[in-house]
Amino acid sequence: MIRNKNMLRAFIYAGIIVAAALGSYAQDIAYILNRKVGVPLLAGLGCVTAHSLFLFIRTPIYATLKLRQPFGNTELIIYFTVNALTGIAISAFSLIVLIAWFG
């Protein structure tokens, strides 16, 4: 049970970290995808931004549906608060960059 809780916490925190990294460095990732793979810049930026938004939304939904039993209410409230504040700030930045690229 303890190992299961730690695995679930690691999944939650990894989701937040990956989503934050994708959202923060979406423009750089789009340039790398363009140089290495040949993906058009706007398509690469849109794809990375969409994945970041998806991770910020998917992780709390998954936590609510599957992880309610092992965690206490206080821990879930703290997690949702951190995810919401981080997600709103980084997603707003990513969307502003994406809108600016549309020109």
MDTraj code that builds the backbone (N, CA, C; nanometers):
import mdtraj as md
import numpy as np

residues = "MET ILE ARG ASN LYS ASN MET LEU ARG ALA PHE ILE TYR ALA GLY ILE ILE VAL ALA ALA ALA LEU GLY SER TYR ALA GLN ASP ILE ALA TYR ILE LEU ASN ARG LYS VAL GLY VAL PRO LEU LEU ALA GLY LEU GLY CYS VAL THR ALA HIS SER LEU PHE LEU PHE ILE ARG THR PRO ILE TYR ALA THR LEU LYS LEU ARG GLN PRO PHE GLY ASN THR GLU LEU ILE ILE TYR PHE THR VAL ASN ALA LEU THR GLY ILE ALA ILE SER ALA PHE SER LEU ILE VAL LEU ILE ALA TRP PHE GLY".split()
xyz = np.array([
    [0.0824, -0.1196, 0.0000],
    [0.0000, 0.0000, 0.0000],
    [0.0865, 0.1257, 0.0000],
    [0.1929, 0.1270, 0.0811],
    [0.2799, 0.2436, 0.0870],
    [0.3516, 0.2621, -0.0458],
    [0.3984, 0.1527, -0.1048],
    [0.4669, 0.1617, -0.2331],
    [0.3704, 0.2126, -0.3404],
    [0.2473, 0.1677, -0.3355],
    [0.1468, 0.2113, -0.4311],
    [0.1210, 0.3616, -0.4178],
    [0.1137, 0.4119, -0.2947],
    [0.0945, 0.5550, -0.2720],
    [0.2098, 0.6355, -0.3282],
    [0.3320, 0.5874, -0.3069],
    [0.4487, 0.6600, -0.3559],
    [0.4542, 0.6599, -0.5086],
    [0.4151, 0.5505, -0.5710],
    [0.4111, 0.5445, -0.7168],
    [0.3076, 0.6429, -0.7716],
    [0.1942, 0.6515, -0.7044],
    [0.0899, 0.7441, -0.7493],
    [0.1337, 0.8888, -0.7312],
    [0.2005, 0.9183, -0.6207],
    [0.2528, 1.0537, -0.5995],
    [0.3570, 1.0880, -0.7053],
    [0.4445, 0.9926, -0.7353],
    [0.5465, 1.0154, -0.8382],
    [0.4806, 1.0431, -0.9734],
    [0.3751, 0.9715, -1.0055],
    [0.3023, 0.9947, -1.1303],
    [0.2429, 1.1352, -1.1334],
    [0.1838, 1.1777, -1.0244],
    [0.1222, 1.3095, -1.0176],
    [0.2273, 1.4189, -1.0330],
    [0.3341, 1.4107, -0.9571],
    [0.4363, 1.5145, -0.9624],
    [0.5100, 1.5137, -1.0959],
    [0.5312, 1.3966, -1.1535],
    [0.5944, 1.3894, -1.2854],
    [0.5058, 1.4541, -1.3906],
    [0.3751, 1.4357, -1.3793],
    [0.2828, 1.4995, -1.4732],
    [0.2905, 1.6511, -1.4665],
    [0.2982, 1.7058, -1.3464],
    [0.3093, 1.8507, -1.3310],
    [0.4419, 1.9005, -1.3872],
    [0.5510, 1.8306, -1.3569],
    [0.6835, 1.8747, -1.4019],
    [0.6951, 1.8676, -1.5539],
    [0.6489, 1.7583, -1.6139],
    [0.6561, 1.7451, -1.7598],
    [0.5686, 1.8500, -1.8279],
    [0.4489, 1.8716, -1.7763],
    [0.3598, 1.9722, -1.8347],
    [0.4208, 2.1120, -1.8236],
    [0.4822, 2.1423, -1.7094],
    [0.5455, 2.2728, -1.6922],
    [0.6646, 2.2898, -1.7861],
    [0.7428, 2.1849, -1.8028],
    [0.8585, 2.1924, -1.8937],
    [0.8129, 2.2090, -2.0381],
    [0.7122, 2.1338, -2.0787],
    [0.6614, 2.1472, -2.2153],
    [0.6048, 2.2866, -2.2401],
    [0.5305, 2.3389, -2.1446],
    [0.4725, 2.4712, -2.1608],
    [0.5756, 2.5823, -2.1600],
    [0.6760, 2.5696, -2.0756],
    [0.7781, 2.6736, -2.0647],
    [0.8724, 2.6748, -2.1840],
    [0.9064, 2.5582, -2.2341],
    [1.0043, 2.5481, -2.3415],
    [0.9419, 2.5075, -2.4742],
    [0.8161, 2.5382, -2.4952],
    [0.7461, 2.4973, -2.6173],
    [0.8105, 2.5576, -2.7412],
    [0.8506, 2.6826, -2.7343],
    [0.9108, 2.7483, -2.8497],
    [1.0447, 2.6839, -2.8845],
    [1.1256, 2.6553, -2.7849],
    [1.2544, 2.5902, -2.8100],
    [1.2354, 2.4495, -2.8653],
    [1.1381, 2.3781, -2.8127],
    [1.1100, 2.2426, -2.8619],
    [1.0622, 2.2480, -3.0062],
    [0.9829, 2.3494, -3.0403],
    [0.9366, 2.3639, -3.1787],
    [1.0538, 2.3880, -3.2733],
    [1.1503, 2.4693, -3.2311],
    [1.2694, 2.4916, -3.3145],
    [1.3510, 2.3630, -3.3311],
    [1.3647, 2.2856, -3.2237],
    [1.4389, 2.1587, -3.2317],
    [1.3678, 2.0612, -3.3246],
    [1.2352, 2.0516, -3.3118],
    [1.1590, 1.9633, -3.4007],
    [1.1721, 2.0065, -3.5468],
    [1.1786, 2.1370, -3.5704],
    [1.1932, 2.1864, -3.7067],
    [1.3301, 2.1485, -3.7641],
    [1.4346, 2.1678, -3.6846],
    [1.5697, 2.1381, -3.7331],
    [1.5953, 1.9892, -3.7491],
    [1.5550, 1.9102, -3.6531],
    [1.5912, 1.7683, -3.6524],
    [1.4955, 1.6811, -3.7334],
    [1.3658, 1.7116, -3.7285],
    [1.2659, 1.6243, -3.7902],
    [1.2003, 1.6898, -3.9114],
    [1.2036, 1.8213, -3.9196],
    [1.1418, 1.8907, -4.0309],
    [0.9960, 1.9276, -4.0085],
    [0.9525, 1.9288, -3.8851],
    [0.8142, 1.9672, -3.8524],
    [0.8031, 2.1194, -3.8678],
    [0.6999, 2.1688, -3.9366],
    [0.6827, 2.3147, -3.9463],
    [0.6731, 2.3784, -3.8069],
    [0.7272, 2.4989, -3.7966],
    [0.7365, 2.5634, -3.6654],
    [0.6017, 2.5803, -3.5972],
    [0.5034, 2.6305, -3.6694],
    [0.3725, 2.6553, -3.6085],
    [0.3042, 2.5252, -3.5668],
    [0.3196, 2.4207, -3.6477],
    [0.2613, 2.2911, -3.6117],
    [0.3312, 2.2323, -3.4889],
    [0.4624, 2.2450, -3.4819],
    [0.5366, 2.1949, -3.3657],
    [0.4988, 2.2682, -3.2389],
    [0.4885, 2.4014, -3.2484],
    [0.4513, 2.4801, -3.1310],
    [0.3093, 2.4471, -3.0861],
    [0.2190, 2.4343, -3.1811],
    [0.0813, 2.3996, -3.1463],
    [0.0711, 2.2628, -3.0813],
    [0.1456, 2.1667, -3.1323],
    [0.1426, 2.0310, -3.0771],
    [0.1991, 2.0268, -2.9356],
    [0.3112, 2.0936, -2.9140],
    [0.3726, 2.0937, -2.7801],
    [0.2835, 2.1671, -2.6808],
    [0.2250, 2.2787, -2.7216],
    [0.1349, 2.3535, -2.6341],
    [0.0108, 2.2710, -2.5996],
    [-0.0435, 2.2011, -2.6982],
    [-0.1608, 2.1166, -2.6731],
    [-0.1271, 2.0027, -2.5769],
    [-0.0096, 1.9437, -2.5919],
    [0.0306, 1.8376, -2.4996],
    [0.0477, 1.8905, -2.3574],
    [0.1025, 2.0097, -2.3438],
    [0.1178, 2.0694, -2.2118],
    [-0.0186, 2.0935, -2.1466],
    [-0.1111, 2.1514, -2.2224],
    [-0.2460, 2.1742, -2.1690],
    [-0.3134, 2.0426, -2.1325],
    [-0.2974, 1.9429, -2.2183],
    [-0.3566, 1.8117, -2.1923],
    [-0.3029, 1.7516, -2.0626],
    [-0.1726, 1.7624, -2.0397],
    [-0.1153, 1.7068, -1.9162],
    [-0.1640, 1.7815, -1.7927],
    [-0.1772, 1.9134, -1.8020],
    [-0.2270, 1.9891, -1.6878],
    [-0.3715, 1.9537, -1.6557],
    [-0.4499, 1.9195, -1.7570],
    [-0.5905, 1.8856, -1.7344],
    [-0.6072, 1.7382, -1.6971],
    [-0.5310, 1.6501, -1.7618],
    [-0.5468, 1.5057, -1.7422],
    [-0.5056, 1.4598, -1.6027],
    [-0.3988, 1.5146, -1.5510],
    [-0.3470, 1.4657, -1.4235],
    [-0.4451, 1.4839, -1.3083],
    [-0.5093, 1.6009, -1.2890],
    [-0.6062, 1.6100, -1.1792],
    [-0.7312, 1.5259, -1.2017],
    [-0.7712, 1.5104, -1.3291],
    [-0.8875, 1.4255, -1.3557],
    [-0.8550, 1.2815, -1.3187],
    [-0.7383, 1.2357, -1.3582],
    [-0.6959, 1.1003, -1.3238],
    [-0.6851, 1.0839, -1.1723],
    [-0.6314, 1.1850, -1.1068],
    [-0.6178, 1.1783, -0.9612],
    [-0.7538, 1.1712, -0.8938],
    [-0.8491, 1.2449, -0.9451],
    [-0.9827, 1.2434, -0.8860],
    [-1.0511, 1.1091, -0.9051],
    [-1.0387, 1.0539, -1.0241],
    [-1.1086, 0.9282, -1.0534],
    [-1.0427, 0.8064, -0.9904],
    [-0.9120, 0.7997, -0.9945],
    [-0.8422, 0.6778, -0.9543],
    [-0.7745, 0.6844, -0.8187],
    [-0.7355, 0.8018, -0.7756],
    [-0.6470, 0.8108, -0.6601],
    [-0.7138, 0.8663, -0.5354],
    [-0.8420, 0.8760, -0.5336],
    [-0.9096, 0.9349, -0.4189],
    [-0.8904, 0.8510, -0.2923],
    [-0.8913, 0.7209, -0.3055],
    [-0.8824, 0.6334, -0.1892],
    [-0.7504, 0.6449, -0.1129],
    [-0.6322, 0.6367, -0.1798],
    [-0.5084, 0.6335, -0.1024],
    [-0.4702, 0.7659, -0.0375],
    [-0.5189, 0.8779, -0.0863],
    [-0.4767, 1.0070, -0.0340],
    [-0.5852, 1.0683, 0.0521],
    [-0.5426, 1.1547, 0.1410],
    [-0.6380, 1.2276, 0.2229],
    [-0.6891, 1.3501, 0.1489],
    [-0.7954, 1.4079, 0.2000],
    [-0.8536, 1.5253, 0.1362],
    [-0.7585, 1.6442, 0.1367],
    [-0.6823, 1.6611, 0.2443],
    [-0.5891, 1.7727, 0.2531],
    [-0.4816, 1.7624, 0.1457],
    [-0.4306, 1.6435, 0.1257],
    [-0.3269, 1.6238, 0.0244],
    [-0.3812, 1.6508, -0.1154],
    [-0.5032, 1.6082, -0.1435],
    [-0.5626, 1.6352, -0.2745],
    [-0.5870, 1.7845, -0.2960],
    [-0.6290, 1.8551, -0.1916],
    [-0.6514, 1.9996, -0.2030],
    [-0.5208, 2.0715, -0.2316],
    [-0.4139, 2.0332, -0.1627],
    [-0.2829, 2.0937, -0.1881],
    [-0.2378, 2.0641, -0.3301],
    [-0.2529, 1.9408, -0.3736],
    [-0.2135, 1.9028, -0.5086],
    [-0.2912, 1.9817, -0.6131],
    [-0.4235, 1.9912, -0.5970],
    [-0.5052, 2.0630, -0.6942],
    [-0.4702, 2.2117, -0.6969],
    [-0.4401, 2.2697, -0.5815],
    [-0.4023, 2.4106, -0.5765],
    [-0.2720, 2.4353, -0.6510],
    [-0.1727, 2.3518, -0.6247],
    [-0.0435, 2.3657, -0.6931],
    [-0.0612, 2.3457, -0.8433],
    [-0.1361, 2.2446, -0.8817],
    [-0.1584, 2.2178, -1.0237],
    [-0.2345, 2.3324, -1.0900],
    [-0.3341, 2.3868, -1.0235],
    [-0.4125, 2.4949, -1.0822],
    [-0.3290, 2.6214, -1.0990],
    [-0.2550, 2.6597, -0.9957],
    [-0.1743, 2.7813, -1.0056],
    [-0.0649, 2.7673, -1.1116],
    [0.0041, 2.6549, -1.1097],
    [0.1093, 2.6310, -1.2082],
    [0.0495, 2.6201, -1.3477],
    [-0.0577, 2.5454, -1.3602],
    [-0.1202, 2.5238, -1.4901],
    [-0.1734, 2.6513, -1.5520],
    [-0.2374, 2.7351, -1.4728],
    [-0.2926, 2.8595, -1.5261],
    [-0.1808, 2.9519, -1.5728],
    [-0.0769, 2.9667, -1.4927],
    [0.0327, 3.0577, -1.5295],
    [0.1068, 3.0097, -1.6538],
    [0.1456, 2.8848, -1.6567],
    [0.2243, 2.8340, -1.7688],
    [0.1388, 2.8190, -1.8932],
    [0.0157, 2.7756, -1.8790],
    [-0.0717, 2.7621, -1.9956],
    [-0.1045, 2.8982, -2.0554],
    [-0.1239, 2.9989, -1.9726],
    [-0.1483, 3.1337, -2.0250],
    [-0.0272, 3.1831, -2.1026],
    [0.0913, 3.1615, -2.0493],
    [0.2139, 3.1998, -2.1199],
    [0.2257, 3.1259, -2.2525],
    [0.2012, 2.9957, -2.2523],
    [0.2112, 2.9157, -2.3747],
    [0.1104, 2.9612, -2.4789],
    [-0.0111, 2.9895, -2.4360],
    [-0.1134, 3.0337, -2.5304],
    [-0.0836, 3.1722, -2.5858],
    [-0.0265, 3.2611, -2.5051],
    [0.0132, 3.3932, -2.5536],
    [0.1219, 3.3794, -2.6598],
    [0.2188, 3.2913, -2.6348],
    [0.3250, 3.2683, -2.7337],
    [0.2655, 3.2099, -2.8614],
    [0.1753, 3.1154, -2.8494],
    [0.1127, 3.0546, -2.9670],
    [0.0319, 3.1570, -3.0459],
    [-0.0429, 3.2422, -2.9775],
    [-0.1206, 3.3464, -3.0446],
    [-0.0271, 3.4459, -3.1124],
    [0.0829, 3.4807, -3.0481],
    [0.1791, 3.5725, -3.1082],
    [0.2408, 3.5119, -3.2349],
    [0.2615, 3.3823, -3.2359],
    [0.3170, 3.3178, -3.3555],
    [0.2165, 3.3187, -3.4701],
    [0.0887, 3.3151, -3.4398],
    [-0.0114, 3.3243, -3.5468],
    [-0.0105, 3.4625, -3.6101],
    [0.0413, 3.5601, -3.5356],
    [0.0698, 3.6913, -3.5853],
    [-0.0417, 3.7815, -3.6092],
])
top = md.Topology()
chain = top.add_chain()
for i, resn in enumerate(residues, 1):
    res = top.add_residue(resn, chain, resSeq=i)
    for name in ("N", "CA", "C"):
        top.add_atom(name, md.element.get_by_symbol(name[0]), res)
traj = md.Trajectory(xyz[None], top)
